[in-house]
Amino acid sequence: MAKIITISSGKGGVGKTFFSINLSRALSKLDYRVLLVDLNLTTPNVSINLNLGHLENNLHKYLRNEIDDINKCIIKFKENFYILPGSLDINDISFISFERLHKITLELYNDYDFIIIDSAAGIGRESLEALKIGEELFIITNYEKSSLVDAYRVIKVANNLNTNIKGIIINKVKRKINYIKIERFLGKNIYGIIHYDDNVDKSIENGMTLIDYNINSIASIDIIKIAEKITGKDFEETKNILNVLKNIFRWR
């Protein structure tokens, strides 16, 4: 049965979609079957970041009752890594059925180990629905004051919805920061940090996950550590086991 994790942020531009994509990829590399759902209905960016373009079968079509089977909208992106994309057509935003949204996780619950929800930023309707769906919530933020204040707003709303906030992810860290002060302000623990990394923009330009573009980059290592913390699995150990199994079956 899947663990459903929502990735949210108080504002755009803090790296929410980047983190959602790369956390999904890290989990898939740990040999988990992962579905990434682009639930940013007004401005879906997963397809854009990965150069997938507009896919005719998408989440919006399902939520507009134009497609009956949600599995028709899911694509396999990498081994163990599946994506439920949003529509890039602005006309598809209207006539969305949020009731159908909650059916998705019920229908797919037994098909994946993790369902990662890339929420819209802020606390609008689609963001609230993402907070309700997730069993666990990660809030991603930068350490600038305005970003932290917006993250605090999401925390307050999530608390009102009784959402299980797993922790805060601080992204684009360039210098030493006072983590204790941030935790006191937000009232939540910092689950992980991601250092600033020039490879991030390069990976997006190439339509790749950072982990596929440069697995040894500092931000890749940070995200892998977060995935290891979530699962309790060791990345290198898992990689070695999978390599051994591949070699065994290659010679059979």
N, C-alpha and C positions, 0 to 999 in steps of 0.2 A: 504494500500500500504506500502511496506517495506521501511524502512530507511536503506541504504547501508553504512556500516561503515568499512573502511579498517584499519587494524592494521599493522603498519610497524615499521621497526627499521633499524638503520644504519649498524648494525653488528649482528652476531648471539650470542647467549648466554646471552642475556639481559632479557629474559623472555617473548618474544613476543607471542609464542604459548601458554604458560601458561596463559598469560593475555587474549588472544583471547578465550580460552576455558572457563575460569572462568567468564569473562564478559558475555559471552553467557549464562552461567548457572545462573548468577545473574539476567539477564534480563528475563530468563524463569521463575525464581522464583517470579518475579514481575508480572507474568501472561501474558507475551508476548510470542508470537510464534516466535521462533528464529531458523535460519539456520546458522550454522557455515560452511564456505567453506574453505577447506585446499588448498590454492592457492600457497603453497610452492611446486612447481612442481618438483624441483630437489631433495629436501630432505623433503618430507612431514612428519610431526611429530605428528599431531593430533591423528592418529590411534595408534601410538606408546605410546604416553602419556596416552591414555585411554585404553590400552591393547586390542584394537579391532583387532589387527593382520591385515593380508592382506585381503582386501575385493575385490572379483572379479569384482563386479560392482562398478566403481569408476570414479572420475573426468577425469583421464587420458584416460580411455576407451572412454568416451564421446568425449573428445577433439581429439581423434584419429579416430573418426567416426565409432567406433565399437559398440556403443550403440546410439540409436536414441532418446530415451526418458530419459531426465536427471532425472526424478523422480525415475527411476529404480535404480539410484545410491545413493539415499538419504536414510539414516537410521534414525529411531527414537531412540535416546539415552536415553532421560529422558522425562518426561512430558513437553511438549512445547519446547523441545530442540532436534533439528534435525542436522545431520551432513552429509555433502557431502565430503567424504574422498578422499584422493589421493591414488595413487598406490605405493606400496612398492617394486614393480618390476622395477629394473633399466632399463630394456628394454622398458618400457612404456614411457620413457621420449622423445623418438624420434617420429617424425611425428605428433607433436602437432599442432592443428589448433587454433591459437589465435583468429581467427575470430569467432569461435564457442563459445569462452569464453564470449564474449560480449552478446551472445544470452541468456546465462544462466539467468542473472539478469532480462532480459525482460520476460522470460518465467515464472520466479518464483516470480516476483514483487508483485503479488496480493495474494500470498499464505502465506506470513510471515509478521510479524511486523518489524522484524530486520533481515537483512542479514549481518553477520559478516565475513569479508574476512581476513583470516590469510595469510598475504603476505610473500613472501620470504624476507630475510634480504638483505640490500644493495640497489643498484640501477641498477640491471640487467634487462633483458627484462621482465621476469615474474613479477618483482617488479613494473616496469613501468606500466604494464597492470593493476595491482591491484590498482595503484594510479589513473588511468583513470576511473576505474569502480566505485570506492567509491564516495559517495556523501559527506562524511565526513571522515577525516583522523585523527587517533591518532598515534603519534610516541612515541614508548616506548624506554627508555634509562636508563642506570645507571648514576650515577653522576661522574664516572671516566672521565678523560680528553679525552681519545681516543673514548669512547662511545659517549660523547657529540659532538665531532668533526664529527663523522660519522652521528649522528642525524642531524647535521647542513647541511650535504651534501644532505640528504633526503629532508629536508625543502627547500633547493634551487631548487631541481628538482621538488618538488611538486608545488612550486610557479610558476615555468616555465610552468607547466601543468594546472595552475589555479585551482588546487585542494584545496578544503576548509579544511584547517588544523584546526581541532577543538581544539587541544591542545597537550601538552606533558605530558606523564605519566612517572614519575621517579620511577623505581623499585629497590627493594632490599636496601631500605634506612635503614642504621644502626645507623646513628648519625645525629646531627643537621647539616644542610647544608644551604648555602646561596642561597635561591631560587631566590631572586632578581637578583643576579649576573648571574645565569643560564638563566633566562628569557631575560636578556639583551644580553647575548652571542647568544642565539638561535633566539631572535627576536619574540618569541612566548610565550604565557602564559602556565604555568604549570597547567594542568587541574586536576591532582590528583597525589597522591603518594601512593606507596605500600611498607610497611615496610618489612624488612627481617624477614622471618618466617621459622623456622625449619620444620613446618608442610608441607611446599610446597613440599620438596623432598619426604616426607613420602606419601603424596597424590599421587604423580606420581608413586612411587614404587608400590602402591596399585591399580594403574589404575583408579583413581578416580579424580573428580574435587576437588579442595581444599574446595569449599563450601559444597560439600557432605561429605567430609572427616572430616572437623571441621569448621562448620559455624561460630563458635565463636572465631576462631583464628584471630590474628591481621591483617593478609593479607586478609582474607575473608572479614572482616569488611571494610577494605580500598576499596576493589573492589565493595562491595555492595554500598558504598557511591558514587562511580563513576557511578554505574548503576542508583542510585537514582537521581544523578545530570543530567544524560542524559535524563531521563524520567520525572522527576518532581514528581515521585511516592515515597511514604514512604514504606520501606520494611516491617516493623513490622505491619503497618496498612493493607497492602495488604495480609500479611500472616494471620492476624486475620480474615479478610473478607473471604478469601478462606476456612479457617477452619470452619467458621460459615456455609458457603454454603455446605461444605462437610457433616456436621452434619445434615443439613436440608434434603439433598437428601438421606442420609443414613437411615433416619427414615421414609421416604415416602413409 
